Every structure is written in structure tokens, then in C-alpha cells.
């Protein structure tokens, strides 16, 4: 069978993993990188596009329906509307995927769950699809079962999960594109590992093309897509040119971080929102491996945070941050560079950063080589 998406009609009930494996194992059918766009000679086509794009001031354009929101008392903060995409960012192991399972549980149930997360998909678009690009089939299945266990449903008819780990970036993109364009019942798509749809996270052209795909899929199919991307190790920004592009285009950007006061707690808070900002919340993972909300949790205000002493933070957390700094900067780090990184990592000022650096030196976690004020002096890590 010729596997060419322009020529082949495939039943929407086809198992997507089997289809993807067939694509991968069939010679000379792997999707090719698209050619550079050529100038359009057909002026009538351009005129048609302009007609489609023009805004009629007299047309009554309905507000996009909200499909996912967070309830906090009388306040309803909006995460996503149909026709847009959102972004979840966070450091490695901050439990971004666990937070995603909370959101998907509300969407699969299509109602408010845990008194907090509200799914509101239209009756004709209730299918929820999860694509994972980096976990094994075992862990993707585990994620699927986690969402089901949160709802107490064994196999929801409107929820599917796919493992795309084995494929190349262009193949993953082609698979997702085919699925979204073949099933009209889709209302919500989650892509955990958007970075794996590109070859280089810092390639500007690839970043623009990926964002353009998200915008086209959501607009033409009236769906919402949530994507997941790591933050930089040294700061809180989404990684690479891809991260910059997605942050600029996303309807909502949520960050997931570890609570410095309790490493077992993950904190989800809005970074950028185009609509009513959802409230911050915290969750932990119970003994059954399920995310549960932390009642009564409150964020430490910035003034309190900056007043905290280094010994009020766990040794493990300090060491993790130090290892990250030295991994980024190398084995020998100048005092000023170390101070600046501490300022960035902890969101501290000059004085507090110096206090932390001195604390690390006193704990013998870092060693000063040379005299303190010498331009040749540098620190090495001793953990």
C-alpha cells in the first residue's frame, strides 16, 4: 500500500500506533522535509486568502468557548479556549506530566473534578488525545491509567494515548497532523514533549514552523492543544528559540516548580495569560502514585522568600542548584559568575546571593582557589 497521506484514505478507527509503525517500516515513505515556499504566481489565490482573512466589523464573532479552567471560589481562571494552544513549562522532574494528568481528567470527564478543574468540551468534540514523545510505552500506558484512576473509569471511550518515542521529529509531526485532520470528534490534544517535533530547539525556522502548525491545527479544527516544554537550567525561561516562539503565541503559559520549602510539593502558577488568570495551586503525589491537591497551601510572598536564610532550605535543594550551575558554567567558575547565577536561580538580590555563596563555601560544598579578590580566583564544586 502506498502510504501517502495525499492519496490514501484511512479509516479513523485505525490504530495510530500500528499505522505509525507501518510508516516507519515501509521503504521510501518517510515524510520528507518540506521545501522552501516558492513565490505564489496565482494572484487569484492570494485574493481569496485576503478575503478569508479580512475582518468584517459588522460580523458577530462569538467569543471562543472555554474548554479548560480552574475554579477557586467564585473565580474561574481560564487555561484554554477552543482555537488556541497553551504551554506548560518547568524544570526536569518538577512533575509537569503529573499536572497534565489533573487537567486531562477534567477534560475526559467533561465536568468539574476535585472541585477545582473544569472541563467544558462541546458535545460533538469530546475526544481527548495524549501524544508523548519521550517516555516508553510502559510509562505512557501508566499515564493513561493514572488519568483513568483519577476518574474511577477503566477505559473512557473518549480518551486515547499514543507513544511516539520511536519516531523521528518529522514523522512525529506527520503522525499528529494526520490524526488531527482525520478525526472530527477531537476537542483537546496534549503533546508532552513538543521539543521532539524539531531537530534543533534553537533553530528559528523550525520553531516558527512548529508554532505555525499549532496555530493552524487549533484554528482550522476548533480544538485546544496543550504542549509541554522544559525550562532552561539556569533561569525560568522556556528552552530555546522554540520556547520563545511558543510563549509568544500561547494563550496561557503555566509553570510547574518544586516548592523550596517542601520538595514533595509541586506548584502550578500562571506566567502569561490572555484572559482571566487562573489561581496558583499546589499538589503532591500520594502513596498510590496519584496527584492530589495540597489543602491550605499558600505561596511564600516575595519579601518573605528573599528574607529566607540559606539554612532554611534543604541541603538537597541547595546541592541540586549548585550542580546545575557548575554543569552549565564548567568546572571552574568565577566568583561574580557564581553570584549572578545564584541571583537568577533563587530570584535574589546582590546581598542575598553573596550570603548564599558564603554559606556554600562554609559548608565546603564549593572551594575557593586563589585569593578572594584576585581576578584569577575561581570556585570549584565539592559535592
C-alpha positions as CSV (number, residue, x, y, z in Angstrom):
1,X,0.0,0.0,0.0
2,X,1.3,3.4,-0.9
3,X,1.5,5.4,2.3
4,X,1.0,8.9,1.0
5,X,-1.4,11.0,3.0
6,X,-2.5,12.9,-0.1
7,X,-3.6,9.7,-1.8
8,X,-4.6,7.2,0.9
9,X,-7.9,7.3,2.8
10,X,-7.6,5.5,6.1
11,X,-10.4,4.6,8.4
12,X,-10.3,6.9,11.5
13,X,-10.7,3.8,13.7
14,X,-7.3,2.5,12.5
15,X,-4.9,2.1,15.4
16,X,-2.5,5.0,15.2
17,X,0.5,3.2,16.7
18,X,0.1,0.4,14.1
19,X,-0.2,3.0,11.3
20,X,2.9,4.8,12.5
21,X,4.9,1.6,12.7
22,X,3.8,0.8,9.1
23,X,5.0,4.2,8.0
24,X,8.4,3.7,9.7
25,X,8.9,0.2,8.3
26,X,7.9,0.9,4.7
27,X,10.8,1.9,2.4
28,X,11.0,5.3,0.9
29,X,7.8,6.5,2.5
30,X,9.2,8.5,5.5
31,X,7.9,12.1,5.3
32,X,10.4,14.5,3.7
33,X,11.4,17.9,5.0
34,X,9.2,20.5,3.2
35,X,10.8,22.5,0.5
36,X,11.2,26.2,0.9
37,X,8.0,28.0,-0.1
38,X,8.1,29.5,-3.6
39,X,6.6,32.8,-4.6
40,X,2.9,32.5,-5.4
41,X,2.1,33.4,-9.1
42,X,-1.6,32.8,-8.8
43,X,-2.9,36.2,-7.7
44,X,-6.5,35.0,-7.5
45,X,-5.4,32.6,-4.8
46,X,-3.8,35.4,-2.8
47,X,-7.0,37.5,-3.2
48,X,-9.0,34.5,-1.9
49,X,-6.7,34.3,1.2
50,X,-7.2,38.1,1.8
51,X,-10.9,37.6,1.6
52,X,-10.8,34.8,4.1
53,X,-8.5,36.9,6.5
54,X,-10.4,40.2,6.3
55,X,-12.3,41.1,9.5
56,X,-15.8,42.4,8.9
57,X,-16.6,45.0,11.6
58,X,-20.3,44.2,11.3
59,X,-19.9,40.4,11.7
60,X,-20.9,39.0,15.0
61,X,-17.9,36.9,16.0
62,X,-18.6,34.7,19.1
63,X,-16.1,34.5,21.9
64,X,-14.1,31.2,21.7
65,X,-15.7,28.6,24.0
66,X,-13.7,27.9,27.2
67,X,-12.7,24.2,27.4
68,X,-10.4,24.1,30.5
69,X,-10.5,26.4,33.5
70,X,-9.6,26.4,37.2
71,X,-12.3,27.1,39.8
72,X,-11.3,29.0,43.0
73,X,-14.4,30.0,45.0
74,X,-16.3,32.5,42.7
75,X,-13.3,33.0,40.5
76,X,-12.9,31.0,37.3
77,X,-9.5,31.3,35.7
78,X,-9.2,30.3,32.1
79,X,-6.4,28.0,30.9
80,X,-7.7,27.2,27.4
81,X,-10.3,28.1,24.8
82,X,-11.1,26.3,21.5
83,X,-9.0,27.6,18.7
84,X,-5.9,28.3,20.8
85,X,-3.0,26.5,22.4
86,X,-1.4,26.7,25.8
87,X,2.0,25.8,27.2
88,X,3.2,24.1,30.4
89,X,6.9,24.7,31.3
90,X,9.1,23.6,34.2
91,X,12.4,22.1,35.2
92,X,13.1,18.5,34.8
93,X,11.4,16.3,37.4
94,X,9.1,19.1,38.5
95,X,6.1,16.8,37.8
96,X,4.8,18.6,34.7
97,X,3.3,15.4,33.4
98,X,1.5,14.8,36.7
99,X,-0.1,18.3,36.5
100,X,-1.2,17.4,33.0
101,X,-3.0,14.3,34.2
102,X,-5.1,16.5,36.5
103,X,-6.1,18.7,33.6
104,X,-6.9,15.8,31.3
105,X,-9.0,14.1,34.0
106,X,-11.4,17.1,33.9
107,X,-11.5,17.1,30.1
108,X,-12.1,13.4,29.8
109,X,-14.9,13.6,32.4
110,X,-16.0,16.9,30.8
111,X,-17.0,18.3,34.1
112,X,-15.5,19.8,37.3
113,X,-13.3,17.4,39.1
114,X,-11.8,17.7,42.6
115,X,-13.8,20.9,43.0
116,X,-11.0,22.7,41.0
117,X,-10.6,21.7,37.4
118,X,-13.4,22.3,34.9
119,X,-13.6,20.6,31.5
120,X,-16.1,22.1,29.1
121,X,-15.8,20.4,25.7
122,X,-18.7,20.7,23.2
123,X,-20.9,17.6,22.9
124,X,-19.7,16.9,19.4
125,X,-16.0,17.3,20.2
126,X,-15.3,15.4,23.4
127,X,-12.4,13.2,22.3
128,X,-9.2,13.9,24.3
129,X,-5.9,12.7,22.8
130,X,-2.5,12.4,24.5
131,X,0.8,12.2,22.5
132,X,4.0,11.5,24.3
133,X,7.3,11.9,22.6
134,X,9.9,10.9,25.2
135,X,8.5,8.2,27.6
136,X,8.5,4.5,26.9
137,X,5.2,2.7,26.0
138,X,5.1,1.4,29.6
139,X,5.2,4.9,31.1
140,X,2.7,6.3,28.5
141,X,0.3,3.5,29.4
142,X,0.9,4.3,33.1
143,X,-0.1,7.9,32.4
144,X,-3.2,6.7,30.7
145,X,-4.2,4.5,33.7
146,X,-3.4,7.4,36.1
147,X,-6.0,9.6,34.4
148,X,-8.5,6.8,34.5
149,X,-7.8,6.1,38.2
150,X,-8.3,9.7,39.0
151,X,-11.8,9.4,37.5
152,X,-12.6,5.9,38.6
153,X,-13.1,4.8,35.0
154,X,-11.3,1.8,33.5
155,X,-11.3,2.7,29.8
156,X,-13.0,6.0,28.8
157,X,-14.4,5.9,25.3
158,X,-13.3,9.5,24.6
159,X,-9.6,9.2,25.7
160,X,-6.6,7.9,23.7
161,X,-2.9,7.9,24.3
162,X,0.0,7.4,21.9
163,X,3.7,6.7,22.3
164,X,5.8,8.5,19.6
165,X,9.2,7.9,21.2
166,X,10.5,5.6,18.4
167,X,9.9,8.0,15.5
168,X,11.9,10.9,14.1
169,X,10.8,14.5,14.6
170,X,9.3,14.8,11.1
171,X,7.5,11.5,11.5
172,X,6.0,12.6,14.8
173,X,4.8,15.8,13.3
174,X,3.3,13.9,10.3
175,X,1.5,11.4,12.6
176,X,0.0,14.2,14.8
177,X,-1.0,16.2,11.7
178,X,-2.7,13.1,10.1
179,X,-4.6,12.3,13.3
180,X,-5.9,15.8,13.9
181,X,-7.1,16.1,10.3
182,X,-8.8,12.7,10.3
183,X,-11.0,12.7,13.4
184,X,-13.7,15.5,13.7
185,X,-14.5,14.4,17.3
186,X,-11.3,15.7,18.7
187,X,-11.7,18.6,21.1
188,X,-8.4,18.6,23.1
189,X,-4.9,17.4,22.3
190,X,-1.9,17.2,24.6
191,X,1.6,16.9,23.3
192,X,4.0,16.1,26.1
193,X,7.5,16.8,24.6
194,X,6.9,19.4,21.9
195,X,10.7,19.8,21.7
196,X,10.8,16.4,20.0
197,X,8.9,17.6,17.0
198,X,12.0,19.6,15.9
199,X,15.6,18.6,15.2
200,X,17.1,21.6,17.0
201,X,15.4,23.6,19.8
202,X,17.4,26.7,18.7
203,X,16.5,26.6,15.0
204,X,14.4,29.7,14.3
205,X,12.8,28.3,11.2
206,X,11.8,25.0,12.9
207,X,10.4,26.9,15.9
208,X,8.3,29.1,13.6
209,X,7.0,26.1,11.6
210,X,6.1,24.2,14.7
211,X,4.2,27.2,16.2
212,X,2.5,27.7,12.8
213,X,1.3,24.1,12.9
214,X,-0.2,24.6,16.3
215,X,-1.9,27.8,15.2
216,X,-3.3,26.1,12.1
217,X,-4.5,23.0,13.8
218,X,-6.3,24.8,16.6
219,X,-7.8,27.4,14.3
220,X,-9.0,25.2,11.4
221,X,-10.2,22.3,13.7
222,X,-11.5,24.5,16.5
223,X,-9.6,22.5,19.2
224,X,-7.3,23.3,22.0
225,X,-3.8,22.0,22.3
226,X,-1.6,22.0,25.4
227,X,2.1,21.4,24.9
228,X,4.9,20.7,27.5
229,X,8.4,22.0,27.3
230,X,11.4,22.2,29.7
231,X,12.7,25.4,31.2
232,X,16.4,26.4,31.0
233,X,18.5,25.1,33.8
234,X,19.9,28.5,34.7
235,X,16.7,30.5,34.6
236,X,12.9,30.2,34.3
237,X,12.6,30.7,30.6
238,X,11.2,28.1,28.2
239,X,14.1,26.4,26.4
240,X,15.5,27.7,23.1
241,X,14.0,29.6,20.2
242,X,11.2,27.1,20.2
243,X,10.3,28.1,23.8
244,X,10.4,31.8,22.9
245,X,8.1,31.3,19.9
246,X,5.6,29.2,21.9
247,X,5.5,31.6,24.8
248,X,4.8,34.5,22.4
249,X,2.0,32.6,20.6
250,X,0.4,30.7,23.5
251,X,-3.0,31.7,25.0
252,X,-1.8,30.6,28.5
253,X,1.6,29.7,29.9
254,X,1.7,27.7,33.2
255,X,4.9,26.9,35.1
256,X,5.4,23.9,37.3
257,X,8.1,24.1,40.0
258,X,9.2,22.4,43.2
259,X,8.2,24.2,46.4
260,X,11.6,25.1,48.0
261,X,10.0,24.7,51.4
262,X,8.9,21.1,50.7
263,X,10.4,19.1,47.9
264,X,7.4,16.8,47.8
265,X,5.1,19.6,46.7
266,X,4.8,20.9,43.1
267,X,3.4,24.4,42.4
268,X,1.5,25.3,39.3
269,X,1.1,29.0,38.6
270,X,0.3,31.2,35.6
271,X,3.1,33.0,33.9
272,X,1.3,34.6,30.9
273,X,-2.4,34.7,30.3
274,X,-4.6,36.4,27.6
275,X,-7.8,36.0,29.7
276,X,-8.8,35.7,33.4
277,X,-5.7,34.4,35.2
278,X,-6.2,31.1,37.0
279,X,-5.2,30.9,40.6
280,X,-2.0,29.2,41.7
281,X,-2.3,25.7,43.2
282,X,-0.1,23.0,44.7
283,X,-0.2,19.2,44.5
284,X,1.7,16.2,45.7
285,X,1.9,12.6,44.7
286,X,0.3,10.1,47.2
287,X,1.4,6.6,48.0
288,X,-0.8,5.3,45.1
289,X,1.1,7.4,42.6
290,X,-1.7,9.8,42.0
291,X,-1.5,13.6,42.1
292,X,-3.6,15.1,45.0
293,X,-4.2,18.8,45.8
294,X,-2.5,20.2,48.9
295,X,-5.2,21.9,51.0
296,X,-4.3,25.1,52.7
297,X,-1.1,25.6,50.8
298,X,0.0,29.3,50.3
299,X,2.7,30.8,48.3
300,X,5.6,32.4,50.2
301,X,5.5,36.1,49.2
302,X,8.5,37.6,47.5
303,X,9.5,39.6,50.5
304,X,9.5,36.6,52.7
305,X,11.2,34.5,50.1
306,X,14.1,36.9,49.8
307,X,14.4,37.2,53.6
308,X,14.8,33.4,54.0
309,X,18.2,32.2,55.3
310,X,20.1,29.6,53.4
311,X,19.8,27.1,56.3
312,X,16.0,27.3,56.0
313,X,16.3,25.5,52.6
314,X,17.1,21.8,52.4
315,X,20.7,20.7,51.7
316,X,19.5,18.6,48.8
317,X,17.8,21.6,47.1
318,X,21.0,23.7,47.5
319,X,23.2,20.9,46.1
320,X,20.9,20.3,43.2
321,X,21.0,24.0,42.2
322,X,24.8,24.1,42.7
323,X,25.3,21.1,40.5
324,X,23.2,22.7,37.8
325,X,25.2,25.9,37.9
326,X,28.5,24.2,37.6
327,X,27.2,21.9,34.9
328,X,26.2,24.9,32.8
329,X,29.3,27.0,33.5
330,X,32.1,24.4,33.8
331,X,34.4,23.1,36.5
332,X,35.9,26.5,37.3
333,X,33.5,29.4,38.0
334,X,34.5,32.9,38.8
335,X,33.0,34.4,41.9
336,X,31.0,37.0,40.1
337,X,29.5,34.4,37.7
338,X,28.6,32.2,40.7
339,X,26.9,35.1,42.4
340,X,25.0,36.1,39.3
341,X,23.7,32.5,38.8
342,X,22.6,32.3,42.5
343,X,20.7,35.6,41.9
344,X,18.9,34.1,38.9
345,X,18.2,30.6,40.4
346,X,16.8,31.9,43.6
347,X,15.5,35.3,42.4
348,X,17.6,37.1,44.9
349,X,19.4,40.4,45.0
350,X,23.2,41.1,45.3
351,X,23.5,40.9,49.1
352,X,21.4,37.7,49.5
353,X,23.3,36.0,46.6
354,X,26.7,36.8,48.3
355,X,25.3,35.4,51.6
356,X,24.4,32.1,49.9
357,X,27.8,31.9,48.2
358,X,29.5,32.4,51.6
359,X,27.2,29.7,53.1
360,X,28.2,27.2,50.4
361,X,31.8,28.0,51.0
362,X,31.4,27.5,54.7
363,X,29.6,24.2,54.1
364,X,32.6,23.1,52.0
365,X,30.3,22.5,49.0
366,X,32.4,24.9,46.9
367,X,36.1,25.6,47.2
368,X,37.8,29.0,46.5
369,X,41.0,28.6,44.5
370,X,43.2,31.7,44.9
371,X,42.6,34.9,46.9
372,X,39.1,36.2,47.2
373,X,39.7,39.5,45.4
374,X,42.1,38.2,42.8
375,X,40.8,38.3,39.2
376,X,42.3,34.8,38.7
377,X,40.5,33.3,41.6
378,X,37.7,30.7,40.9
379,X,35.4,28.3,42.6
380,X,35.2,24.5,42.1
381,X,32.4,22.3,43.3
382,X,33.0,19.8,46.1
383,X,29.8,17.8,46.3
